[in-house]
């Protein structure tokens, strides 16, 4: 918490150069949910490096640049590269994602690993982004939601945490839960999570997300 500022700091990242600099995301509760920024320095001499709605960030291997995942006005995310020395945005890369949960820089400094969900998608996958070209490559192709990643010091191995999710539509008498009957099956289709209801003809209509594509289904 910087002196004299009503803010809450979280997700601290020390400088890779071993200096006293510490980057963190801060939020000013008085300014609303969108008032996020990356703060670099030590209290009380900290400075705001980048202001905006930040979804994640990381130091470059040489400690000279911080990359932030920031929201654009069209709802998509972009990668913003900010020079630590003067706070100037050196470059930006628009992305195809509507949500970026985490990003880390590879030791070589020419690529980043990103956990992100595509437009209209709910599944967060692992991607590789080349810098400065912005070329992207999908690294995970399963239907699991990835939540966090970490690299070994040499960048040759990665460990990832993922969530395996399962949801189905059930029906039962309101007075007897022991008679609950499962009506759908399968994996990672999000059956009924986003919308479900009864139709006048006593059919159940619900939304499913096979392959991240929203579809409406009915059950007699």
C-alpha positions in Angstrom: 0.0 0.0 0.0 1.6 3.3 -1.1 1.6 6.1 1.5 -1.3 8.5 1.2 -3.2 6.5 -1.4 -6.4 4.6 -0.8 -5.5 1.5 -2.6 -5.2 -2.3 -2.2 -2.2 -4.1 -3.7 -2.1 -7.7 -4.8 -0.2 -10.2 -7.0 3.3 -8.8 -6.3 6.2 -9.6 -8.7 9.8 -8.8 -7.7 12.2 -7.5 -10.4 14.1 -10.3 -12.1 17.3 -8.2 -11.8 17.2 -8.6 -8.0 16.8 -4.9 -7.4 14.5 -3.4 -4.8 11.8 -2.8 -7.4 8.5 -4.6 -6.8 5.6 -4.5 -9.2 2.1 -5.1 -8.1 -1.5 -4.5 -9.2 -3.3 -2.0 -7.2 -7.0 -1.1 -6.9 -8.5 2.1 -5.6 -11.8 1.1 -4.1 -13.1 4.6 -4.2 -12.7 4.8 -8.0 -14.7 1.7 -8.9 -13.9 -1.8 -10.2 -12.1 -0.6 -13.4 -9.5 1.5 -11.5 -6.6 -0.9 -11.7 -3.0 -0.1 -12.4 0.5 -1.6 -12.2 2.6 0.0 -9.5 6.4 -0.2 -9.6 8.8 0.8 -6.9 9.0 0.7 -3.1 6.8 2.5 -0.6 6.6 5.5 -0.4 8.3 6.3 -3.7 6.2 4.0 -5.8 5.0 5.2 -9.2 2.1 4.3 -11.4 3.5 2.6 -14.4 0.4 1.8 -16.3 -3.2 2.7 -15.5 -6.2 0.7 -16.9 -8.1 -2.5 -16.3 -5.3 -5.0 -15.9 -5.9 -8.8 -16.2 -2.3 -9.9 -15.6 1.3 -8.8 -16.0 4.9 -9.9 -15.9 8.4 -8.5 -16.0 10.6 -9.1 -19.1 13.6 -11.3 -18.4 15.9 -8.3 -18.5 13.8 -6.3 -16.1 13.4 -3.4 -18.5 9.8 -3.9 -19.6 6.5 -5.0 -18.0 3.8 -6.5 -20.2 0.2 -6.0 -19.1 -3.1 -7.6 -20.3 -5.4 -4.6 -20.6 -9.0 -4.2 -21.7 -9.9 -2.4 -24.9 -13.1 -0.4 -25.6 -14.4 -3.2 -27.9 -14.3 -5.7 -25.1 -11.2 -7.5 -26.4 -7.8 -7.7 -24.6 -4.5 -6.3 -25.7 -0.9 -6.8 -24.6 0.7 -3.5 -23.5 4.5 -3.3 -23.3 5.6 -0.6 -20.9 9.2 0.6 -20.3 10.0 0.5 -16.6 12.5 3.4 -16.8 10.0 6.0 -17.9 6.5 4.4 -18.0 6.2 4.9 -21.8 4.1 2.3 -23.7 6.6 1.0 -26.2 4.2 -1.2 -28.1 0.8 -2.9 -28.0 -0.5 -6.2 -29.5 -4.2 -6.6 -30.1 -5.4 -10.2 -29.3 -8.3 -12.5 -30.2 -9.2 -13.0 -26.6 -12.0 -11.6 -24.4 -10.3 -12.7 -21.2 -6.6 -13.1 -20.2 -6.1 -14.8 -16.8 -2.3 -15.0 -16.7 0.8 -14.3 -18.8 4.5 -15.1 -18.3 7.5 -14.3 -20.3 9.8 -17.1 -21.4 13.5 -16.7 -20.4 14.6 -16.0 -24.0 12.4 -12.9 -24.1 11.0 -13.5 -27.5 7.7 -15.3 -26.5 5.1 -15.2 -23.8 2.8 -17.9 -22.5 -0.8 -16.8 -21.9 -3.9 -18.4 -20.3 -6.8 -16.8 -22.2 -10.3 -17.5 -23.5 -11.3 -16.7 -27.1 -14.1 -14.5 -28.1 -17.5 -16.0 -27.1 -15.6 -18.8 -25.5 -15.7 -20.0 -21.9 -12.7 -22.3 -21.9 -9.3 -20.8 -20.9 -6.5 -22.4 -22.9 -2.7 -22.0 -23.0 -1.3 -20.0 -25.9 2.1 -18.9 -27.0 2.6 -15.3 -28.3 5.7 -14.3 -30.3 7.1 -10.9 -29.5 7.2 -8.5 -31.2 5.3 -10.0 -34.1 2.2 -11.0 -32.1 1.8 -14.4 -33.8 -0.2 -16.8 -31.6 -0.2 -20.5 -31.3 -2.5 -22.7 -29.2 -0.7 -25.1 -27.0 -3.6 -26.8 -25.2 -6.3 -28.4 -27.3 -8.4 -30.3 -24.7 -11.7 -29.1 -23.2 -10.4 -28.2 -19.7 -10.2 -24.8 -18.2 -6.5 -23.9 -17.4 -6.1 -21.8 -14.3 -2.3 -21.2 -13.8 1.0 -22.0 -15.4 4.7 -21.8 -14.3 8.0 -22.4 -16.1 11.3 -23.9 -14.9 14.2 -21.5 -14.9 15.5 -22.7 -18.2 12.1 -22.4 -19.8 12.1 -26.0 -21.1 9.4 -27.4 -18.9 6.0 -26.1 -17.8 3.6 -27.1 -15.1 -0.1 -26.2 -15.3 -3.2 -26.4 -13.1 -6.5 -27.1 -14.9 -10.1 -27.5 -13.8 -12.2 -30.5 -15.0 -15.8 -29.4 -14.9 -19.0 -31.4 -15.3 -22.6 -30.2 -15.2 -25.8 -32.0 -16.2 -29.5 -31.4 -16.2 -31.5 -33.3 -13.6 -35.2 -33.5 -12.7 -36.8 -34.6 -9.5 -40.0 -34.1 -7.5 -39.8 -31.0 -5.2 -40.6 -33.1 -2.1 -38.3 -36.1 -2.8 -34.7 -35.5 -3.7 -34.0 -39.3 -3.6 -35.9 -39.6 -6.9 -33.5 -37.2 -8.8 -32.9 -38.4 -12.4 -30.0 -37.3 -14.6 -31.2 -36.3 -18.1 -27.9 -35.4 -19.8 -24.4 -36.8 -19.9 -21.1 -36.0 -21.5 -18.2 -33.8 -20.4 -17.5 -30.0 -20.4 -20.7 -29.1 -22.2 -21.9 -26.8 -19.4 -25.4 -28.3 -19.6 -27.9 -25.8 -18.2 -25.3 -23.6 -16.6 -26.1 -20.4 -18.5 -29.8 -20.9 -19.1 -32.5 -23.5 -18.5 -36.3 -23.5 -18.3 -39.6 -25.3 -18.8 -41.6 -24.8 -22.0 -45.4 -24.8 -22.1 -45.4 -28.2 -23.7 -43.6 -29.6 -20.6 -40.3 -29.9 -22.5 -37.1 -28.6 -20.8 -35.0 -26.2 -22.9 -31.4 -25.6 -21.9 -28.2 -24.2 -23.3 -25.1 -26.3 -23.8 -21.6 -25.4 -25.0 -20.1 -28.3 -27.0 -16.8 -27.1 -28.5 -17.5 -23.7 -27.0 -20.4 -23.1 -29.3 -23.7 -22.1 -27.6 -26.6 -24.4 -28.6 -30.1 -24.8 -27.3 -31.4 -28.3 -26.7 -34.7 -29.7 -25.5 -35.7 -32.7 -23.5 -39.1 -34.4 -23.5 
